[in-house]
Amino acid sequence: MSDAVDDLDFWGRQLLKKSQLNPLRERMSEFVSDTGPTPDLSELREATSGGTDLSEIVDDEREERV
């Protein structure tokens, strides 16, 4: 019996998540369609990085654990 209740709880949570995410998904789709075609990501990174290599940006001020 508890398996049936657990399944019902699981599917209830899934349905709730879906109902919460659908409006966001729709807004994101509208935004993407309004901005035009998707740019090449490597060109976009290069343009926004100011000429700095992406690996340098990631490593910059990174705290390593010893």
N, C-alpha and C positions, 0 to 999 in steps of 0.2 A: 504493500500500500504506500509506503513512504517513497518508493521509486516513482510511482505515478504522481505523487505530490511534488517531488523534486523536478520531474519532467515538466509539470504544469508551471512551476515557479520559473524554470529555465526559459520556457517558451514565452511566458509572460514578460520576463525581463528583455528577451530578444525583441518582442513586439514593441515594448516601450522604447527601447533604444532606436528601433527603426523609425518610429513616429517622431522621435526627437531629431534624428539625423536627416530625414527627408527634406524639411524646409531649408536646412543648411546646404544640402547637396544641390537643391534647385537654385539657390542663390549663387553658389559657386559656379554652376553651369552657366547661368546668365552672365556672370562676370567674365568667364572665359570666352563666351561667344561674343561679348561686347568688345573685348580687347583685340580681337582679330586672330590671325594664325599664330600658332605656338612658335616662338623663335628657337633657333638652334641653341641648346643649353650651353655648349662650350663657348659660343660667341657671346652669349649673355654674361657668362661668368667673366670672360675676358674684358668685356666692356665695363662691368661694374666693379671689378677688382682694382682698377687703376694701374694695371700692368703687373700687379703682384701675382705670383704663382699661387694657386689655390692651396697647395700643401704648406706654403709659408704662412698663409693666413690662418690655417687650422693650427699650426704649431706655435704661432705667435702668442706669447704670454701663457703658455700652457703649463700647468703645474704637474710635474711627474712625481709619482710616488716612488720612493726608493725601497 
